[in-house]
Each structure stands twice: as C-alpha cells, then as structure tokens.
Amino acid sequence: MDISDTQLEVIMEEFKKLIVVAESATVGQLPFLAQSMGFMTEVIRDDQQLALLDTAGALVAISIQGMRLDKYTMPIVVKHALQFAPVFLYRADEQMVDQQVALISGIRGVISADKQLDQVLHALKILMQGELYYGREQLSILLDKMLKFKRQANDDSASAPCLLQLTRQEKRIIELVGEGARNKEIATHLNISAHTVKAHLSSIFRKTQSRNRVELLRWAQQFQAAVDTVI
C-alpha cells in the first residue's frame, strides 16, 4: 500500500467559496473571517442543502462541536458532505476527534475549538489555498505508519489499486453495492439513470481489478482492513 491508496485527497486546489455547515452548533467567527478575506461565504443549517448548491470550487466547513470522530464513529453530516465537496472541521474538541482518522478519511484539516482568532484566520488561509491543515507530527506519524505497512504488505494485495482513482460518485456506489442495492435502486438513490450506474460499475471494476460484485466487495473489505491497520 502506498500513500495514494488511502482516501486522502492531496490534489492542490485553491478554493473560491466557503460553505459553512452548522446544524445545531454555534457558527462562530469563521464566516466573518472568510468574508474579510474576500471569499464568497454561505452558511447552511442542514447538510442536505449541499445537494442543491453549486459546490464547484467550494470548500465545506463543518462545525463539529460536541461530536465524536474516531475509528468507530463518523458523524453523518461529515460523511454526507464528503460526497459533494472537500471538507474541513472546525470548533473541534481535541479529545473527541482523532486527527489520524480524519486525515485518512479525506478531511482536509481540523481546527480545534481552543484556537485563537488569529490562529483560525491562519488555518483558514492555508485551507483556502488548497493545502492540508494538520500538524507536522500528525502527518509524520501517518506517513511512518504507511511506510511500515507498505514494507509488510504483499505486492499482490487487493488494496493495491489506487483509491484516489475512484470518484466520489463511484465510492458512493461501492457503499450502496455493499448494502445490497441493485442497479435500479442505486440509480433511484443517486438520481441517475440505470445506464449511468452500469457505466460507473464498469469503471469501478476496472479500477479495483474486480470482475464482479463479489470481488468488488472482497476488495472493499480488504482495503478497509488495510486502512484499519494504518490508523
């Protein structure tokens, strides 16, 4: 397994818009800071609204105050938002958020609730420039674990295909396949045609080197086992 086999998205991309999701928590100063930096900013109280917004060039900030994120728990709002745009977390409790898990899940950064205003401003600037916002210690630990896992892994491991080749839509389809959904059910759930689902599945099979749904699910299980080993 190499570093590109994780869900971590490291493509540098400057963002033009900030969408703040704060369902039941205090929004805080983040929208004001983004506006002061000249970014378009929108605050929503329901993450379901993301499906109705233009998220091109947007970075999503989720207030995770009082929420836990670790190896066993991922807030639904975070999981849902990751389907639509790059995400970072703010107002996080360091005791409740495992930054290693956040990093490997594709979350671009975590801003803890105890950060001073100037520190939040600095973090936001870094994130909007397309960079990840994690401490050097966190990045070093994760890289060391990945390198260690790579030395231990077999060359023919089923987790070898690069997960970054999969689009967000394809990752969601894999999840639905894992839940037992058929093509028509997937099409209805994602509001696309059955023909499009079939095309996505063909792409997924190619990227994961799977010949059918059974092999795809086996690949997904083995990949998750590899991720669990890393984190």
C-alpha positions, 0 to 999 in steps of 0.5 A: 500500500502506498500513500495514494491508496488511502482516501486522502485527497492531496490534489492542490486546489485553491478554493473560491467559496466557503460553505459553512455547515452548522446544524445545531452548533454555534457558527462562530467567527469563521464566516466573518473571517472568510468574508474579510478575506474576500471569499464568497461565504454561505452558511447552511443549517442542514447538510442536505442543502449541499445537494442543491448548491453549486459546490464547484470550487467550494470548500465545506466547513463543518462545525463539529462541536460536541461530536465524536470522530474516531475509528468507530464513529463518523458523524453523518453530516461529515460523511454526507458532505464528503460526497459533494465537496472537500471538507474541513472541521472546525470548533473541534474538541481535541479529545473527541476527534482523532486527527489520524482518522480524519486525515485518512478519511479525506478531511482536509484539516481540523481546527480545534475549538481552543484556537485563537482568532488569529490562529483560525484566520491562519488555518483558514488561509492555508485551507483556502489555498488548497493545502492540508491543515494538520500538524507536522507530527500528525502527518509524520506519524501517518506517513511512518505508519504507511511506510511500515505497512507498505514494507509488510504488505504483499505486492499482490494485495487487493488494496493495491489499486489506487483509491484516489482513482475512484470518484466520489460518485463511484465510492458512493456506489461501492457503499450502496453495492455493499448494502445490497442495492441493485442497479435500479435502486442505486440509480433511484438513490443517486438520481441517475439513470440505470445506464449511468450506474452500469457505466460507473460499475464498469469503471469501478471494476476496472479500477479495483481489478474486480470482475464482479460484485463479489470481488468488488466487495472482497476488495472493499473489505480488504482495503478497509482492513488495510486502512484499519491497520494504518490508523 
